[in-house]
């Protein structure tokens, strides 16, 4: 059967804003402001306000933002950085690029984010930073993570790559720790038309250093004070992101409407143990970058969904501690059982703001049917 409801469709969003996008890109071209420039500067200011911070530093990817965050904290060889294994591998690339060692802490079963109860045991004298991940757009328990980190003077870097607009205890994620890092990969809730990312912070010195490091380590033109990188955002992405940011609140509201409907429809399946659905704590407001359910016999379930006309995806089927790229860290199956269980059972259902009510109802009905067929 042809897929009636795709897992994701960026073209629908583009069609809704195409005229405005084209006008902005023509302006960038007319001014030849292709690298950084006024569109990027304006977006940085607007995004800082959006995250409740003083500074936004636009870069070319979320991975670069994480790398710069660690550089700005002078983290390097011999240092350890604690993070989670249930994430996209880019979370640890910045740690590896800095020459530090990733140390993994398992996630909570319900939130699928860093388990504060396991965090304290992982801290050593070599721990120089903690990177919780707001996975799938659900905030990590920043209150407890910061309590543990602040008591030891350890800075917290938020990986908010999937959580634009999420909040914990009423505070926007990204602006809660020392530094927040975001991705603007096209499929994100706030996505560029190419690669993009940003670092946000309230620390003036960190912001100034990040701006220099992203631009070849320049404090002023042709004055290179330290080894830097070509991590600059281009003008086209700044223009696109500026337009999209103004619509993000409405897009997020629609995502939450879709998630609420899924919650209601899947609640009976969750009660009888056939499906595990996302959970929000009372202090948490997620933005549902992804709507991820857990199901036994995952591959058969996905195949049946596809045959019924519903697209799906996997985020993420192999936890980071079991990836070949980091085999030298000695990770083994059984080290982080919650992450491993999520990885083996996760299925991402269609979730994007342009889904119609009829499509959302179709997805929910087909999920119920697929589970019924499998039982």
C-alpha positions in Angstrom: 0.0 0.0 0.0 1.2 3.5 -0.8 2.0 5.5 2.3 -1.1 7.6 3.1 0.6 9.5 5.9 4.3 10.0 5.7 6.5 10.1 8.7 7.6 13.6 7.8 7.0 16.1 5.0 9.0 19.3 4.9 7.5 20.4 1.6 4.2 21.2 3.2 5.8 23.7 5.5 7.8 25.2 2.7 4.7 25.8 0.6 3.1 27.8 3.5 6.0 30.3 3.7 7.6 30.1 0.2 6.9 33.7 -0.9 8.4 35.1 2.3 11.4 32.8 2.1 12.1 33.8 -1.5 11.9 37.5 -0.7 14.3 37.1 2.2 16.8 35.1 0.1 16.7 37.6 -2.7 17.6 40.3 -0.2 20.6 38.3 1.0 21.7 37.9 -2.6 21.2 41.6 -3.3 23.4 42.5 -0.4 25.8 39.6 -1.0 25.7 38.9 2.7 26.4 35.2 2.3 28.4 34.5 5.5 27.1 35.8 8.8 25.7 39.3 8.1 22.6 41.2 9.3 20.2 38.3 8.9 22.3 36.1 11.1 22.8 38.9 13.6 19.1 39.5 13.8 18.3 35.9 14.2 20.9 35.6 17.0 19.3 38.4 18.9 15.8 37.0 18.4 16.8 33.4 19.4 18.5 34.6 22.5 15.3 36.3 23.6 13.4 33.1 22.7 15.6 31.1 25.0 15.7 33.7 27.8 19.4 34.3 27.4 21.6 37.4 26.7 23.6 35.9 23.9 23.0 33.8 20.8 25.9 32.6 18.8 24.9 31.1 15.4 27.1 28.4 14.0 27.0 25.9 11.1 25.6 22.9 13.1 24.5 21.7 16.5 27.6 19.5 16.6 29.8 22.6 16.2 27.8 24.3 19.0 28.6 21.5 21.4 32.2 21.5 20.4 32.5 25.3 21.0 30.7 25.0 24.3 33.4 22.6 25.6 36.2 24.7 24.2 34.8 27.8 25.9 35.0 25.8 29.2 38.6 24.8 28.5 37.8 21.1 28.5 40.4 18.8 26.9 42.5 15.7 27.3 42.3 14.1 30.7 38.8 15.5 31.4 35.6 13.6 31.6 32.2 14.8 30.4 29.1 13.0 31.6 26.2 12.5 29.1 23.6 9.9 28.2 23.9 6.9 25.8 20.3 7.4 24.5 20.9 10.2 22.0 22.1 10.9 18.5 25.9 10.3 18.4 26.5 14.0 17.7 26.1 14.6 21.4 29.5 13.0 22.1 31.4 14.3 19.0 32.1 17.6 20.7 33.5 15.7 23.7 35.7 13.6 21.4 36.8 16.6 19.3 37.9 18.4 22.5 40.0 15.4 23.4 37.9 14.6 26.5 36.4 11.3 27.5 32.6 10.7 27.4 31.2 9.0 30.5 27.6 7.6 30.2 24.8 7.8 32.6 21.6 5.9 31.9 18.2 7.6 31.3 14.9 7.4 33.2 12.4 5.0 31.7 9.5 7.5 31.6 11.2 10.7 30.5 14.0 9.0 28.5 16.4 11.7 29.8 19.3 11.6 32.2 18.6 9.9 35.4 19.7 12.2 38.3 19.8 9.2 40.7 22.6 7.7 38.6 24.4 10.9 37.9 26.1 11.3 41.3 27.8 7.9 41.1 29.4 8.8 37.8 31.1 12.0 39.0 34.8 11.7 39.6 37.6 14.3 40.2 38.0 14.3 36.4 34.4 15.4 35.7 34.5 18.8 34.1 31.0 19.1 32.5 27.6 17.4 32.4 25.6 17.3 29.2 21.9 16.3 29.7 20.0 15.8 26.5 16.4 17.0 26.1 15.6 13.9 24.0 12.7 14.0 21.5 11.8 17.5 22.7 11.2 16.4 26.4 13.1 18.4 29.0 15.6 16.6 31.3 15.2 17.1 35.0 17.3 20.2 35.2 16.3 21.0 38.7 18.0 17.9 40.1 20.8 17.8 37.6 21.7 21.4 38.5 21.4 20.7 42.2 24.0 17.9 41.9 26.3 19.8 39.5 26.2 23.2 41.3 27.1 21.5 44.6 30.3 20.4 43.0 31.0 23.4 40.8 30.5 21.4 37.5 29.1 23.4 34.6 26.0 22.0 32.8 25.8 22.2 29.0 22.3 21.5 27.7 22.0 19.5 24.5 18.7 21.1 23.3 19.1 20.1 19.7 15.6 18.6 19.7 13.9 20.9 22.1 13.4 24.4 20.7 10.7 26.0 22.9 10.5 23.3 25.6 10.6 24.4 29.2 11.4 23.0 32.6 10.0 24.6 35.7 8.7 27.4 33.5 12.2 28.2 32.1 13.1 27.7 28.4 15.6 24.9 27.9 18.9 26.0 26.7 18.9 28.9 29.0 19.0 26.9 32.3 22.5 25.6 32.3 25.8 27.5 31.7 25.5 27.0 27.9 22.7 25.7 25.7 23.3 24.1 22.3 20.7 23.8 19.5 20.6 22.2 16.1 18.7 23.7 13.1 19.0 20.6 10.9 16.1 20.8 8.5 14.0 18.2 10.2 14.1 19.9 13.6 11.1 21.9 15.0 13.1 25.0 14.0 14.9 23.9 10.9 17.2 25.6 8.4 17.3 24.9 4.7 20.7 23.2 5.2 22.9 22.8 8.3 22.8 25.2 11.2 23.1 25.5 15.0 23.5 27.9 17.8 25.0 28.3 21.3 23.2 30.4 23.8 24.4 31.7 27.2 24.2 34.4 29.8 27.9 34.5 30.2 29.4 37.5 28.3 32.9 36.0 28.2 31.7 32.6 26.8 29.7 34.4 24.1 32.7 36.5 23.1 35.0 33.5 22.9 32.4 31.4 21.0 32.1 34.2 18.4 35.8 34.3 17.9 36.3 30.5 17.8 33.6 30.0 15.2 35.4 32.6 12.9 38.9 31.2 12.8 39.8 32.3 16.4 39.6 36.0 15.4 39.2 38.7 18.0 39.3 41.2 15.2 40.0 40.8 11.5 43.3 39.0 10.8 44.1 38.8 14.6 43.9 35.1 15.5 44.4 34.7 19.2 43.9 30.9 19.4 43.2 28.0 17.1 39.7 28.4 15.8 37.3 26.9 13.3 35.2 27.7 10.3 31.9 27.2 12.1 30.1 30.3 10.8 26.4 30.3 9.8 25.6 31.5 6.3 23.3 34.3 5.5 20.7 32.2 3.8 20.2 30.1 7.0 19.9 33.2 9.2 17.2 34.5 6.9 15.2 31.3 6.8 15.5 30.8 10.6 14.4 34.3 11.3 11.2 33.7 9.3 10.5 30.3 10.9 11.2 31.5 14.5 8.2 33.8 14.2 6.0 30.9 13.5 7.5 28.4 16.0 5.0 29.1 18.7 2.1 28.1 16.5 3.9 25.1 15.2 4.7 23.9 18.7 1.1 24.4 19.7 0.0 22.1 16.8 2.6 19.5 17.8 1.2 19.4 21.3 -2.3 19.1 20.0 -1.3 16.1 17.9 0.5 14.6 20.9 -2.5 15.1 23.1 -4.7 13.2 20.6 -2.2 10.4 20.4 -2.0 10.2 24.2 -5.8 9.9 24.5 -6.1 7.3 21.7 -3.1 5.2 23.0 -3.9 5.4 26.7 -5.8 2.0 26.7 -2.9 0.4 24.8 -0.5 1.8 27.4 -2.6 0.5 30.3 -2.7 -3.0 29.0 1.1 -3.0 28.3 1.0 -3.2 24.6 2.5 0.3 24.0 4.5 2.7 26.0 3.9 6.4 25.3 5.7 9.6 26.1 5.2 11.0 29.6 5.4 14.6 30.8 6.0 15.5 34.4 4.1 18.4 35.9 7.2 20.6 35.8 7.8 19.8 32.1 6.5 21.2 28.9 7.7 19.2 25.9 7.6 20.2 22.2 7.3 16.8 20.6 10.1 17.0 18.1 9.3 13.3 17.9 6.5 11.2 19.2 8.2 7.9 20.2 6.4 4.9 21.4 7.9 1.7 22.6 6.6 -1.7 21.4 7.7 -5.3 21.4 8.3 -6.9 18.1 9.2 -3.5 16.8 10.2 -4.5 13.2 7.0 -6.5 12.6 5.0 -3.6 14.0 6.6 -1.1 11.6 6.2 -3.4 8.7 2.5 -3.8 9.5 2.1 0.0 9.9 3.7 0.6 6.5 1.4 -1.9 4.9 -1.5 0.0 6.4 -0.2 3.3 5.0 1.6 4.9 7.9 5.3 5.9 7.7 7.6 5.6 10.8 11.2 5.9 11.7 13.7 4.9 14.4 15.4 7.3 16.9 17.7 5.6 17.9 18.1 1.9 17.4 21.7 1.6 18.7 22.6 3.5 21.9 25.9 5.4 21.8 27.8 3.3 24.2 27.4 0.3 21.8 28.6 2.2 18.7 31.7 0.9 17.0 33.1 4.4 16.8 33.5 4.5 20.6 34.4 0.8 21.2 37.6 1.9 22.8 35.5 3.2 25.8 34.7 -0.4 26.6 30.9 -0.2 26.5 29.0 -3.5 26.6 25.5 -4.6 26.4 23.9 -4.5 29.8 25.8 -1.4 30.9 22.8 0.9 30.5 19.8 -1.3 30.4 17.1 1.4 30.2 18.7 3.0 27.1 19.2 -0.4 25.5 15.5 -1.3 26.1 14.4 2.0 24.5 16.7 1.4 21.5 15.3 -2.1 20.9 11.6 -1.0 21.1 11.4 2.6 19.9 9.2 3.7 17.0 8.7 7.3 15.9 5.2 8.0 14.6 4.3 10.8 12.2 4.7 14.2 14.0 4.8 17.5 12.2 2.6 20.6 12.4 1.1 20.3 8.9 -0.6 17.0 9.6 -4.3 17.3 9.2 -6.8 16.1 11.8 -7.9 13.4 9.4 -4.3 12.2 9.0 -3.7 12.1 12.8 -6.9 10.1 13.3 -5.8 7.8 10.5 -2.4 7.2 12.2 -4.0 6.5 15.6 -6.5 4.0 14.1 -3.8 2.2 12.1 -1.5 1.9 15.2 -4.4 0.3 17.1 -5.0 -2.0 14.1 -1.3 -3.0 13.8 -1.1 -3.8 17.4 -4.3 -5.9 17.2 -3.0 -7.8 14.2 0.3 -8.5 16.1 -1.5 -9.9 19.2 
